[in-house]
């Protein structure tokens, strides 16, 4: 079975400049997730889609088995939907199953990815896709102050609240058929949520996230996490 990992990366990043190539515990950030993808027992091909010649050159020099897809001009820019990029990549690289992730999830492990792939394979008659989530059991409010998931008049323990789940963008698993049946969306019409550990699910959106993720990753390297 051809299981293709899609790793889209643009050269420009607004909140963390040059994010994908910025050194993260001594190596470019994107190297961390690539090494996890290479360690997977199931992923057969890794594809980097990029508009950056620097990322392309670095990937070819350090990971010669990875396939590079040059992002077409019409898909350049910060406002292009990720699903449009995924659709293009699937047309360039055939596969039976796709798993899309990001360089900004450096604590994501190949063990979690493999478990998620197994979960999909064992439940594909019922679910058409899988996406990673973080479980939240906390008191949430709408912008106008109304409670989302609890009754403010009944102050029950947070661990007793019904859980809600945050889409954490760590990974998405889907087939090309499910993607298009859902209207060109990586979350299909009958998706399965895959809860992840909160620390492993950290996503780098801003400079503070980068500092935190790097510190936690160093702890993992030191076998302290």
C-alpha contacts under 8 A as a table, 3 or more apart, distances in Angstrom:
res1	aa1	res2	aa2	distance
1	X	95	X	7.98
1	X	96	X	6.24
1	X	97	X	7.84
2	X	43	X	7.51
2	X	44	X	5.88
2	X	45	X	7.48
2	X	95	X	5.08
2	X	96	X	5.20
2	X	97	X	6.52
3	X	42	X	6.75
3	X	43	X	4.98
3	X	44	X	5.34
3	X	45	X	6.56
3	X	95	X	5.98
3	X	96	X	6.00
3	X	97	X	4.78
3	X	98	X	5.68
3	X	99	X	7.37
4	X	43	X	6.04
4	X	44	X	6.10
4	X	45	X	4.86
4	X	46	X	5.84
4	X	47	X	7.17
4	X	95	X	5.96
4	X	96	X	7.80
4	X	97	X	6.27
4	X	98	X	4.82
4	X	99	X	6.23
5	X	37	X	7.46
5	X	43	X	6.56
5	X	44	X	7.96
5	X	45	X	6.19
5	X	46	X	4.73
5	X	47	X	6.04
5	X	98	X	5.80
5	X	99	X	4.76
5	X	100	X	5.65
5	X	101	X	7.42
6	X	46	X	6.23
6	X	47	X	5.03
6	X	48	X	6.27
6	X	49	X	7.43
6	X	86	X	7.73
6	X	89	X	7.77
6	X	98	X	7.00
6	X	99	X	6.11
6	X	100	X	4.59
6	X	101	X	6.46
7	X	46	X	7.41
7	X	47	X	5.97
7	X	48	X	4.83
7	X	49	X	6.29
7	X	100	X	6.12
7	X	101	X	5.65
7	X	102	X	5.76
7	X	103	X	7.20
8	X	47	X	7.98
8	X	48	X	5.57
8	X	49	X	4.54
8	X	50	X	6.03
8	X	85	X	7.83
8	X	101	X	7.83
8	X	102	X	6.81
9	X	20	X	7.20
9	X	48	X	7.04
9	X	49	X	6.07
9	X	50	X	5.00
9	X	51	X	7.46
9	X	102	X	7.70
9	X	103	X	7.50
10	X	13	X	7.27
10	X	49	X	7.97
10	X	50	X	5.23
10	X	51	X	5.44
10	X	52	X	6.17
11	X	18	X	6.66
11	X	20	X	7.44
11	X	50	X	7.20
11	X	51	X	6.19
11	X	52	X	4.77
11	X	54	X	7.79
11	X	55	X	7.12
12	X	17	X	7.01
12	X	18	X	6.24
13	X	16	X	5.89
13	X	17	X	5.22
13	X	18	X	5.96
13	X	19	X	6.25
14	X	17	X	5.87
15	X	205	X	6.94
15	X	206	X	5.43
15	X	207	X	7.12
16	X	19	X	5.31
16	X	205	X	7.39
16	X	206	X	5.73
16	X	207	X	5.76
18	X	21	X	5.84
18	X	22	X	5.88
19	X	22	X	5.09
19	X	29	X	7.13
20	X	28	X	6.58
20	X	29	X	5.30
20	X	30	X	5.38
20	X	55	X	7.90
20	X	103	X	6.66
20	X	104	X	7.72
21	X	28	X	4.54
21	X	29	X	5.72
21	X	30	X	6.71
21	X	55	X	7.16
22	X	27	X	7.79
22	X	28	X	5.22
22	X	29	X	5.84
23	X	26	X	5.46
23	X	27	X	4.92
23	X	28	X	4.43
23	X	29	X	5.89
24	X	27	X	5.26
24	X	28	X	5.73
24	X	29	X	5.10
24	X	214	X	6.19
25	X	214	X	6.48
25	X	217	X	7.90
25	X	218	X	6.89
27	X	31	X	6.64
27	X	32	X	7.73
28	X	31	X	5.58
28	X	32	X	7.60
29	X	32	X	5.91
29	X	33	X	7.88
29	X	103	X	6.63
29	X	104	X	7.54
29	X	106	X	7.33
30	X	33	X	5.75
30	X	34	X	6.39
30	X	103	X	4.63
30	X	104	X	7.40
30	X	106	X	7.74
31	X	34	X	5.06
31	X	35	X	6.15
31	X	103	X	7.85
32	X	35	X	5.47
32	X	36	X	6.68
32	X	103	X	7.54
32	X	106	X	5.75
33	X	36	X	5.03
33	X	37	X	6.24
33	X	102	X	7.61
33	X	103	X	5.81
33	X	105	X	7.12
33	X	106	X	5.62
33	X	107	X	7.94
33	X	108	X	7.17
33	X	109	X	7.86
34	X	37	X	5.04
34	X	38	X	6.15
34	X	103	X	7.90
35	X	38	X	5.05
35	X	39	X	6.30
36	X	39	X	5.08
36	X	40	X	6.61
36	X	108	X	7.75
36	X	109	X	5.83
36	X	110	X	4.91
37	X	40	X	5.36
37	X	43	X	6.98
37	X	46	X	7.37
37	X	110	X	6.05
38	X	43	X	7.49
38	X	46	X	7.78
39	X	110	X	6.16
40	X	43	X	5.68
40	X	110	X	5.20
40	X	111	X	7.23
40	X	113	X	7.35
40	X	114	X	6.28
41	X	114	X	6.71
42	X	114	X	6.67
42	X	117	X	7.72
43	X	46	X	7.44
45	X	66	X	7.02
45	X	67	X	7.63
46	X	65	X	7.97
46	X	66	X	5.30
46	X	67	X	6.27
47	X	66	X	5.92
47	X	67	X	4.80
47	X	68	X	5.76
47	X	69	X	6.91
48	X	66	X	7.18
48	X	67	X	6.34
48	X	68	X	5.00
48	X	69	X	6.09
49	X	68	X	5.99
49	X	69	X	4.62
49	X	70	X	5.96
49	X	71	X	5.98
49	X	89	X	7.30
50	X	53	X	7.93
50	X	55	X	7.19
50	X	56	X	6.98
50	X	68	X	7.60
50	X	69	X	6.58
50	X	70	X	5.63
50	X	71	X	5.34
51	X	70	X	6.13
51	X	71	X	5.11
51	X	72	X	7.58
51	X	76	X	6.86
52	X	55	X	5.33
52	X	56	X	6.20
53	X	56	X	4.94
53	X	57	X	6.01
54	X	57	X	5.21
54	X	58	X	6.13
55	X	58	X	5.15
55	X	59	X	6.02
56	X	59	X	5.22
56	X	60	X	6.17
56	X	68	X	6.95
57	X	60	X	5.21
57	X	61	X	6.15
58	X	61	X	5.15
58	X	62	X	6.10
59	X	62	X	5.25
59	X	63	X	5.30
59	X	64	X	7.12
59	X	66	X	7.49
60	X	63	X	5.51
60	X	64	X	5.03
60	X	66	X	7.35
61	X	64	X	6.30
63	X	66	X	5.76
64	X	67	X	7.99
69	X	89	X	7.19
69	X	92	X	7.69
71	X	75	X	6.41
71	X	76	X	7.04
71	X	85	X	7.94
72	X	75	X	5.55
72	X	76	X	6.85
73	X	76	X	5.20
75	X	80	X	6.06
75	X	84	X	7.67
75	X	85	X	6.80
76	X	80	X	6.88
77	X	80	X	6.05
80	X	84	X	7.14
80	X	85	X	7.78
81	X	84	X	5.49
81	X	85	X	6.97
82	X	85	X	5.13
82	X	86	X	6.26
83	X	86	X	4.95
83	X	87	X	6.10
83	X	184	X	6.40
83	X	185	X	5.89
83	X	186	X	6.70
84	X	87	X	5.13
84	X	88	X	6.34
84	X	184	X	7.65
85	X	88	X	5.17
85	X	89	X	6.24
86	X	89	X	5.07
86	X	90	X	6.16
87	X	90	X	5.31
87	X	91	X	6.45
87	X	184	X	7.14
88	X	91	X	5.23
88	X	92	X	6.51
89	X	92	X	5.05
89	X	93	X	6.09
90	X	93	X	5.17
90	X	94	X	6.09
90	X	95	X	7.57
90	X	176	X	7.10
91	X	94	X	6.70
95	X	98	X	6.73
96	X	175	X	6.45
96	X	176	X	7.72
97	X	173	X	7.25
97	X	174	X	6.01
97	X	175	X	4.83
97	X	176	X	7.31
98	X	173	X	5.68
98	X	174	X	5.46
98	X	175	X	5.91
98	X	176	X	7.61
99	X	171	X	6.63
99	X	172	X	5.48
99	X	173	X	4.40
99	X	174	X	6.60
100	X	171	X	5.46
100	X	172	X	5.23
100	X	173	X	6.57
101	X	105	X	7.88
101	X	169	X	7.43
101	X	170	X	5.71
101	X	171	X	4.51
101	X	172	X	6.72
102	X	105	X	5.93
102	X	169	X	7.88
102	X	170	X	6.62
102	X	171	X	7.44
103	X	106	X	6.44
104	X	203	X	5.57
104	X	204	X	5.02
104	X	205	X	7.63
105	X	108	X	5.73
105	X	170	X	6.10
105	X	200	X	7.94
105	X	201	X	6.78
105	X	202	X	6.19
105	X	203	X	5.04
105	X	204	X	6.67
106	X	202	X	7.87
106	X	203	X	7.83
106	X	213	X	7.26
106	X	217	X	7.57
107	X	199	X	7.49
107	X	200	X	4.85
107	X	201	X	6.81
107	X	202	X	6.92
107	X	213	X	7.35
107	X	217	X	6.47
108	X	112	X	7.13
108	X	113	X	7.90
108	X	170	X	7.26
108	X	200	X	5.35
108	X	201	X	6.44
109	X	112	X	5.46
109	X	113	X	6.56
109	X	200	X	7.71
110	X	113	X	4.91
110	X	114	X	5.99
111	X	114	X	5.16
111	X	115	X	6.19
112	X	115	X	5.10
112	X	116	X	6.18
113	X	116	X	5.12
113	X	117	X	6.23
114	X	117	X	5.07
114	X	118	X	6.16
115	X	118	X	5.05
115	X	119	X	6.07
116	X	119	X	4.90
116	X	120	X	6.26
116	X	130	X	7.45
116	X	194	X	6.90
117	X	120	X	5.13
117	X	121	X	6.20
117	X	173	X	7.42
118	X	121	X	5.00
118	X	122	X	6.08
119	X	122	X	5.27
119	X	123	X	6.20
120	X	123	X	5.17
120	X	124	X	5.46
120	X	127	X	7.35
120	X	129	X	7.03
120	X	130	X	6.60
120	X	173	X	7.85
120	X	192	X	7.96
121	X	124	X	5.47
123	X	126	X	5.55
123	X	127	X	6.04
124	X	127	X	4.98
124	X	128	X	5.91
124	X	129	X	7.80
125	X	128	X	7.58
126	X	190	X	7.55
127	X	130	X	7.62
127	X	190	X	5.17
127	X	191	X	5.36
127	X	192	X	5.96
128	X	174	X	6.61
128	X	175	X	7.54
128	X	178	X	6.02
128	X	188	X	5.88
128	X	189	X	6.97
128	X	190	X	5.55
128	X	191	X	5.73
128	X	192	X	7.73
129	X	172	X	7.38
129	X	173	X	5.40
129	X	174	X	4.58
129	X	175	X	7.34
129	X	178	X	7.23
129	X	186	X	7.69
129	X	187	X	6.13
129	X	188	X	5.45
129	X	190	X	6.87
129	X	191	X	4.72
129	X	192	X	6.14
130	X	172	X	5.73
130	X	173	X	4.94
130	X	174	X	6.69
130	X	187	X	7.06
130	X	191	X	5.44
130	X	192	X	4.68
130	X	193	X	5.80
130	X	194	X	6.66
131	X	167	X	7.43
131	X	169	X	7.70
131	X	170	X	7.98
131	X	171	X	5.93
131	X	172	X	4.48
131	X	173	X	6.33
131	X	187	X	6.82
131	X	191	X	7.23
131	X	192	X	6.54
131	X	193	X	5.31
131	X	194	X	5.90
132	X	167	X	6.26
132	X	168	X	6.14
132	X	169	X	6.56
132	X	170	X	6.00
132	X	171	X	5.71
132	X	172	X	6.68
132	X	193	X	5.92
132	X	194	X	4.67
132	X	195	X	5.89
132	X	196	X	6.63
133	X	165	X	5.88
133	X	166	X	5.21
133	X	167	X	4.57
133	X	168	X	5.17
133	X	169	X	7.62
133	X	193	X	6.26
133	X	194	X	5.75
133	X	195	X	4.76
133	X	196	X	6.06
134	X	165	X	5.56
134	X	166	X	5.09
134	X	167	X	6.65
134	X	168	X	6.23
134	X	195	X	5.41
134	X	196	X	5.54
134	X	197	X	6.95
134	X	198	X	6.20
134	X	201	X	7.25
135	X	163	X	6.30
135	X	164	X	6.01
135	X	165	X	4.67
135	X	166	X	6.44
135	X	195	X	6.36
135	X	196	X	7.61
135	X	198	X	7.97
136	X	163	X	5.62
136	X	164	X	5.29
136	X	165	X	5.78
136	X	166	X	7.10
137	X	158	X	5.78
137	X	159	X	6.02
137	X	160	X	7.79
137	X	161	X	5.88
137	X	162	X	6.80
137	X	163	X	5.03
137	X	164	X	6.63
138	X	158	X	5.42
138	X	159	X	7.72
138	X	161	X	7.18
139	X	147	X	7.54
139	X	148	X	7.59
139	X	149	X	6.63
139	X	150	X	6.55
139	X	158	X	7.02
140	X	147	X	6.07
140	X	148	X	5.30
140	X	149	X	6.13
140	X	150	X	7.61
141	X	144	X	7.79
141	X	145	X	5.65
141	X	146	X	5.46
141	X	147	X	4.36
141	X	148	X	4.98
141	X	149	X	7.71
142	X	145	X	5.41
142	X	146	X	5.28
142	X	147	X	6.24
142	X	148	X	6.15
143	X	146	X	7.36
147	X	150	X	5.98
147	X	151	X	6.73
147	X	152	X	6.99
149	X	161	X	7.66
149	X	162	X	7.41
150	X	154	X	7.88
150	X	161	X	7.15
151	X	154	X	5.43
151	X	155	X	7.36
152	X	155	X	6.14
156	X	160	X	6.73
156	X	161	X	7.28
157	X	160	X	5.34
157	X	161	X	6.87
158	X	161	X	5.23
168	X	201	X	6.65
168	X	203	X	7.48
169	X	172	X	7.50
169	X	203	X	7.76
170	X	201	X	6.42
170	X	203	X	7.44
172	X	186	X	6.54
172	X	187	X	7.10
173	X	186	X	7.43
173	X	187	X	8.00
174	X	178	X	6.31
174	X	179	X	6.51
174	X	186	X	6.37
174	X	187	X	7.34
174	X	188	X	7.28
175	X	178	X	5.22
175	X	179	X	6.16
176	X	179	X	5.04
176	X	180	X	6.38
177	X	180	X	5.41
177	X	181	X	6.12
178	X	181	X	5.10
178	X	182	X	6.13
178	X	186	X	7.96
178	X	188	X	5.65
178	X	189	X	7.52
179	X	182	X	5.44
179	X	183	X	6.81
179	X	184	X	5.13
179	X	185	X	5.15
179	X	186	X	5.37
179	X	187	X	7.16
179	X	188	X	6.06
180	X	183	X	5.11
180	X	184	X	4.51
180	X	185	X	6.83
181	X	184	X	7.01
181	X	188	X	7.49
181	X	189	X	7.58
182	X	185	X	5.55
182	X	186	X	7.86
182	X	187	X	7.40
182	X	188	X	5.19
182	X	189	X	5.52
185	X	188	X	6.45
187	X	191	X	6.24
188	X	191	X	5.42
196	X	200	X	6.98
196	X	201	X	6.33
197	X	200	X	5.36
197	X	201	X	6.18
198	X	201	X	5.16
198	X	202	X	6.71
199	X	202	X	5.58
202	X	209	X	7.82
202	X	213	X	6.85
203	X	209	X	7.05
203	X	213	X	7.97
204	X	207	X	7.68
204	X	209	X	4.90
204	X	210	X	5.55
204	X	213	X	7.33
205	X	209	X	6.21
205	X	210	X	7.68
206	X	209	X	5.35
206	X	210	X	6.55
207	X	210	X	5.04
207	X	211	X	6.45
208	X	211	X	5.23
208	X	212	X	6.29
209	X	212	X	5.11
209	X	213	X	5.95
210	X	213	X	5.23
210	X	214	X	6.01
211	X	214	X	5.26
211	X	215	X	6.24
212	X	215	X	5.23
212	X	216	X	6.26
213	X	216	X	5.17
213	X	217	X	5.97
214	X	217	X	5.03
214	X	218	X	6.13
215	X	218	X	5.13
215	X	219	X	6.38
216	X	219	X	5.03
216	X	220	X	6.36
216	X	225	X	7.41
217	X	220	X	4.99
217	X	221	X	6.28
218	X	221	X	4.94
218	X	222	X	6.21
219	X	222	X	4.96
219	X	223	X	6.26
219	X	224	X	5.06
219	X	225	X	5.55
220	X	223	X	4.89
220	X	224	X	5.47
220	X	225	X	4.56
221	X	224	X	7.47
222	X	225	X	7.73
